[in-house]
Amino acid sequence: MQSIIRISKLTKKYGEFVAVNNITFDIKEGEIFGLLGPNGAGKTTTISMLSTINEPTSGSAKVNGHDIVKDKDRVRASIGIVFQDQSLDDQLTGRENLDLHGRLYGVPPDERKRAIIRSLKIVELEDKQNNLVKTYSGGMRRRLEIARGLIHKPKVLFLDEPTVGLDPQTRRRLWSYIMDLNKKEDMTIILTTHYIEEAEFLCDRVGIIDNGKVIKIGTPDELKDSLGGDIITAVVSNQKAFEKIANENPEVKNVKGYDKGKVDIATKNGSKLIPELINIAHQNRIDVESIMLKRPSLEDVFISLTGKEIREESGDNTTTMRMRFRGR
């Protein structure tokens, strides 16, 4: 699979502040690629450079074979973008917003008409197309913005925090639209997010970004496997003896003991190992008071790499994201 975006040593500085710091990676044609990181990590600045809104301080990038500095018009013709902040005209109808966008992109009238019908159908807003945007809900506005980004049939769609501020039900519905676009329209999608479950559910590959640096890139499973596999946590009556038993098993990668009989065991296939450990512990007269299996999440990977937790702002409260979803 060839790369549709190539990024080399891309850097953006604002005075002494380095917003994006010497990042290099490729994005493959047809994939959903996510930039996962907290607010202020450099996600939006990266998207702004790739979409030609901001020029890089140094480094280079090509989108669909076009240089983001030298071939801005060709880059813009190749991409669609949904900004983090709403950019719709509230005083126009949904259809009028799409028509205006098509005119700005020079889409011919007949083709524009077909594109509007097609885009509205994709996001299921045909019945709301003649309503003023000021009457739309937050989820409907997001869907219309995605439809607007599709009018000129871009090769690449940038989604900057596409579900921020939406309720969980609307967020999952938007995920469905994003996955359908990727599969049915064969569209490369690059999204930024600070929602761990969003990156894990949607993305073929994820780049973990913090303080302007892309620290690690891989599929969700590859990133989770980099932590060493599953973690079995047991509380036993004889900690030292249990640690010795665990260390003798060839499937065990690491054993770490704590106070009060607690033992953590890193292994690739925890569900298979648990019955074996319980059986051997019983044979050696070691009481297993409790035992549990934890599979690594992207949150665990992010904390391991950065020492931070990604936090979600929700009204006046700040809560750490702990939700778990299965990826594709």
NORKAHU-V666752 format. One record per residue. N is the residue number from 1. SS is DSSP state (H for helix, E for strand, L for the rest). PSI is psi in radians with two decimals (999 if undefined). D_CENTER is the distance of its C-alpha to the mean C-alpha in Angstrom with 1 decimal. Layout:
BEGIN
[[N & SS & PSI & D_CENTER] [N & SS & PSI & D_CENTER]]
END
This chain:
BEGIN
[[1 & L & 2.18 & 20.4] [2 & L & 2.81 & 20.8] [3 & E & 2.35 & 18.5] [4 & E & -0.32 & 18.1] [5 & E & 2.27 & 16.8] [6 & E & 2.16 & 18.6] [7 & E & 2.25 & 18.1] [8 & E & 1.98 & 21.0] [9 & E & 0.67 & 21.6] [10 & E & 2.25 & 20.1] [11 & E & 2.45 & 21.2] [12 & E & 2.15 & 21.6] [13 & E & 2.52 & 24.2] [14 & E & 1.65 & 25.7] [15 & L & -2.17 & 29.0] [16 & L & -0.23 & 28.6] [17 & E & 2.23 & 25.0] [18 & E & 1.85 & 22.5] [19 & E & -0.69 & 19.2] [20 & E & 2.25 & 17.8] [21 & E & 1.57 & 19.6] [22 & E & 0.92 & 20.6] [23 & E & 2.49 & 17.3] [24 & E & 2.09 & 17.8] [25 & E & 2.89 & 15.7] [26 & E & 2.67 & 15.6] [27 & E & 2.25 & 13.4] [28 & E & 2.56 & 15.1] [29 & L & 2.28 & 16.6] [30 & L & 0.01 & 15.3] [31 & L & 2.83 & 11.9] [32 & E & 2.02 & 8.5] [33 & E & 2.30 & 6.8] [34 & E & 2.40 & 3.6] [35 & E & 1.95 & 5.4] [36 & E & 2.17 & 5.1] [37 & L & 2.89 & 8.6] [38 & L & 2.97 & 11.4] [39 & L & 2.38 & 13.3] [40 & L & 0.11 & 15.4] [41 & L & -0.32 & 13.4] [42 & L & 0.12 & 13.8] [43 & H & -0.93 & 10.6] [44 & H & -0.64 & 12.8] [45 & H & -0.69 & 15.7] [46 & H & -0.84 & 14.1] [47 & H & -0.69 & 13.3] [48 & H & -0.66 & 16.8] [49 & H & -0.76 & 18.4] [50 & H & -0.47 & 16.9] [51 & L & 0.17 & 18.1] [52 & L & 0.24 & 21.4] [53 & L & -0.73 & 21.5] [54 & L & 2.47 & 22.1] [55 & L & 2.49 & 23.9] [56 & L & 2.68 & 23.0] [57 & L & -0.65 & 25.5] [58 & E & 3.00 & 25.6] [59 & E & -3.07 & 24.0] [60 & E & 2.88 & 23.1] [61 & E & 2.60 & 20.6] [62 & E & 2.38 & 21.2] [63 & E & 2.09 & 19.5] [64 & L & 0.59 & 21.2] [65 & L & 0.02 & 23.9] [66 & E & 2.36 & 24.7] [67 & E & 2.33 & 24.8] [68 & L & -0.25 & 22.9] [69 & L & -0.79 & 26.1] [70 & L & -0.48 & 28.9] [71 & L & 0.89 & 27.7] [72 & H & -0.78 & 25.9] [73 & H & -0.70 & 27.4] [74 & H & -0.62 & 26.4] [75 & H & -0.83 & 22.8] [76 & H & -0.60 & 22.8] [77 & H & -0.35 & 24.4] [78 & H & -0.20 & 21.7] [79 & E & 2.71 & 18.7] [80 & E & 2.71 & 17.7] [81 & E & 2.38 & 15.8] [82 & E & 1.97 & 14.9] [83 & L & 2.77 & 15.4] [84 & L & -0.74 & 14.2] [85 & L & 2.49 & 17.9] [86 & L & 2.43 & 19.8] [87 & L & 0.39 & 22.1] [88 & L & 2.77 & 24.1] [89 & L & 1.93 & 27.9] [90 & L & -0.42 & 28.9] [91 & L & -0.04 & 32.4] [92 & L & 2.79 & 31.6] [93 & E & 2.96 & 30.9] [94 & H & -0.79 & 27.7] [95 & H & -0.70 & 29.6] [96 & H & -0.63 & 31.1] [97 & H & -0.75 & 27.7] [98 & H & -0.69 & 26.7] [99 & H & -0.74 & 30.2] [100 & H & -0.77 & 30.1] [101 & H & -0.76 & 26.9] [102 & H & -0.66 & 28.5] [103 & H & -0.73 & 31.6] [104 & H & -0.55 & 29.9] [105 & L & 0.03 & 28.4] [106 & L & 0.47 & 31.9] [107 & L & 2.19 & 31.1] [108 & L & 2.63 & 34.7] [109 & H & -0.89 & 35.9] [110 & H & -0.75 & 36.1] [111 & H & -0.65 & 32.8] [112 & H & -0.73 & 31.2] [113 & H & -0.80 & 32.7] [114 & H & -0.69 & 31.3] [115 & H & -0.66 & 27.8] [116 & H & -0.82 & 27.9] [117 & H & -0.78 & 29.1] [118 & H & -0.78 & 26.5] [119 & H & -0.71 & 23.5] [120 & H & -0.64 & 24.9] [121 & H & -0.71 & 25.3] [122 & H & -0.74 & 21.7] [123 & L & 0.17 & 20.5] [124 & L & 0.90 & 23.7] [125 & L & 0.34 & 25.4] [126 & H & -0.71 & 28.6] [127 & H & -0.15 & 30.7] [128 & H & 0.11 & 29.3] [129 & L & -0.48 & 29.6] [130 & L & 0.12 & 32.9] [131 & L & 2.54 & 31.9] [132 & E & 2.46 & 31.4] [133 & H & -0.49 & 27.8] [134 & H & -0.27 & 29.1] [135 & H & -0.07 & 29.6] [136 & L & 2.61 & 26.0] [137 & L & 2.98 & 23.8] [138 & H & -0.72 & 20.4] [139 & H & -0.68 & 18.7] [140 & H & -0.69 & 21.3] [141 & H & -0.74 & 20.8] [142 & H & -0.75 & 17.0] [143 & H & -0.68 & 18.1] [144 & H & -0.64 & 20.9] [145 & H & -0.66 & 18.8] [146 & H & -0.77 & 16.8] [147 & H & -0.72 & 20.3] [148 & H & -0.67 & 21.6] [149 & H & -0.19 & 19.1] [150 & H & -0.15 & 20.4] [151 & L & -0.73 & 24.1] [152 & L & 0.31 & 24.7] [153 & L & 1.10 & 22.8] [154 & L & 2.72 & 20.4] [155 & L & -0.52 & 19.2] [156 & E & 2.37 & 15.8] [157 & E & 2.13 & 13.9] [158 & E & 2.25 & 11.9] [159 & E & 1.91 & 10.1] [160 & E & 1.85 & 10.2] [161 & L & 1.05 & 9.0] [162 & L & -0.42 & 10.2] [163 & L & 0.23 & 11.0] [164 & L & 2.33 & 12.3] [165 & L & -0.05 & 15.7] [166 & L & 2.66 & 15.8] [167 & L & 2.77 & 17.4] [168 & H & -0.69 & 15.8] [169 & H & -0.79 & 17.8] [170 & H & -0.65 & 16.9] [171 & H & -0.80 & 13.2] [172 & H & -0.61 & 13.5] [173 & H & -0.69 & 15.8] [174 & H & -0.61 & 13.5] [175 & H & -0.72 & 11.0] [176 & H & -0.73 & 14.2] [177 & H & -0.73 & 15.0] [178 & H & -0.77 & 11.8] [179 & H & -0.65 & 12.5] [180 & H & -0.72 & 16.1] [181 & H & -0.78 & 15.8] [182 & H & -0.75 & 14.1] [183 & H & -0.88 & 16.9] [184 & H & -0.58 & 19.9] [185 & L & -0.03 & 19.7] [186 & L & 0.83 & 18.4] [187 & L & 2.35 & 16.1] [188 & E & 2.27 & 13.6] [189 & E & 2.25 & 10.5] [190 & E & 2.09 & 8.4] [191 & E & 2.59 & 6.1] [192 & E & 2.55 & 5.8] [193 & E & 2.67 & 5.2] [194 & L & 0.18 & 7.4] [195 & L & 1.95 & 7.2] [196 & H & -0.74 & 6.9] [197 & H & -0.52 & 8.0] [198 & H & -0.82 & 5.6] [199 & H & -0.72 & 2.9] [200 & H & -0.63 & 6.6] [201 & H & -0.72 & 8.1] [202 & H & -0.66 & 6.7] [203 & L & 2.40 & 5.7] [204 & L & -0.74 & 9.0] [205 & E & 2.68 & 8.1] [206 & E & 2.34 & 6.0] [207 & E & 2.09 & 7.9] [208 & E & 2.12 & 8.8] [209 & E & 2.41 & 10.7] [210 & E & 2.40 & 13.6] [211 & L & 0.67 & 16.8] [212 & L & 0.01 & 16.1] [213 & E & 2.37 & 15.7] [214 & E & 1.91 & 13.1] [215 & E & -0.72 & 14.3] [216 & E & 2.52 & 13.1] [217 & E & 2.44 & 11.3] [218 & E & 3.06 & 11.4] [219 & L & 2.76 & 10.6] [220 & H & -0.72 & 9.6] [221 & H & -0.71 & 13.4] [222 & H & -0.74 & 14.4] [223 & H & -0.73 & 12.7] [224 & H & -0.66 & 14.3] [225 & H & -0.42 & 17.5] [226 & L & -0.28 & 17.8] [227 & L & -0.09 & 18.9] [228 & L & 0.14 & 21.9] [229 & L & -2.68 & 21.2] [230 & E & 2.76 & 22.3] [231 & E & 2.11 & 24.2] [232 & E & 2.17 & 27.4] [233 & E & 2.12 & 28.9] [234 & E & 2.60 & 32.6] [235 & E & 2.08 & 35.4] [236 & E & 2.87 & 38.7] [237 & L & -0.52 & 42.4] [238 & L & 1.60 & 42.9] [239 & H & -0.83 & 39.9] [240 & H & -0.74 & 41.4] [241 & H & -0.68 & 42.7] [242 & H & -0.70 & 39.4] [243 & H & -0.72 & 37.5] [244 & H & -0.74 & 40.2] [245 & H & -0.79 & 39.7] [246 & H & -0.74 & 36.0] [247 & H & -0.44 & 36.4] [248 & L & -0.23 & 38.8] [249 & L & 2.22 & 36.3] [250 & L & -0.32 & 35.0] [251 & L & -0.19 & 31.6] [252 & E & 2.28 & 31.0] [253 & E & -0.58 & 29.1] [254 & E & 2.53 & 29.7] [255 & E & 2.30 & 31.7] [256 & E & 2.19 & 31.6] [257 & E & 2.61 & 34.2] [258 & L & -3.00 & 34.2] [259 & H & 2.84 & 36.9] [260 & H & 0.60 & 38.4] [261 & H & 0.20 & 37.9] [262 & E & 2.36 & 34.1] [263 & E & 2.30 & 32.8] [264 & E & 2.30 & 29.3] [265 & E & 2.12 & 29.1] [266 & E & 2.24 & 26.3] [267 & E & 2.80 & 26.6] [268 & L & -0.63 & 24.8] [269 & L & 1.42 & 26.2] [270 & H & -0.65 & 26.8] [271 & H & -0.54 & 28.0] [272 & H & -0.60 & 30.7] [273 & H & -0.54 & 31.8] [274 & H & -0.89 & 32.3] [275 & H & -0.63 & 35.5] [276 & H & -0.78 & 36.9] [277 & H & -0.74 & 36.6] [278 & H & -0.73 & 38.1] [279 & H & -0.80 & 40.9] [280 & H & -0.67 & 41.8] [281 & H & -0.74 & 41.6] [282 & H & -0.72 & 44.0] [283 & H & -0.51 & 46.3] [284 & L & 0.27 & 46.4] [285 & L & 0.69 & 47.1] [286 & L & 2.11 & 43.8] [287 & L & 2.24 & 42.6] [288 & E & 1.79 & 38.9] [289 & E & -0.64 & 38.4] [290 & E & 2.66 & 34.7] [291 & E & 2.39 & 32.0] [292 & E & 2.72 & 28.3] [293 & E & 2.30 & 25.4] [294 & E & 2.18 & 22.0] [295 & L & 2.36 & 19.2] [296 & L & 2.56 & 16.6] [297 & L & 2.98 & 13.2] [298 & H & -0.52 & 10.1] [299 & H & -0.75 & 11.8] [300 & H & -0.69 & 14.9] [301 & H & -0.82 & 13.4] [302 & H & -0.78 & 12.2] [303 & H & -0.72 & 15.6] [304 & H & -0.68 & 17.4] [305 & H & -0.56 & 16.2] [306 & H & -0.31 & 16.6] [307 & L & 0.23 & 18.9] [308 & L & 2.79 & 17.0] [309 & L & 2.42 & 15.3] [310 & L & 2.26 & 12.6] [311 & E & 2.51 & 14.6] [312 & E & 2.24 & 14.3] [313 & E & 2.23 & 17.1] [314 & E & 1.68 & 19.0] [315 & L & -2.24 & 22.3] [316 & L & -0.04 & 24.6] [317 & E & 2.60 & 22.9] [318 & E & 2.13 & 20.2] [319 & E & 2.44 & 18.7] [320 & E & 2.36 & 16.7] [321 & L & 2.14 & 13.8] [322 & L & 0.11 & 15.3] [323 & L & 2.62 & 14.2] [324 & L & 2.35 & 13.7] [325 & L & 2.65 & 12.7] [326 & L & 2.38 & 13.4] [327 & L & -3.11 & 11.1] [328 & L & 999 & 12.7]]
END
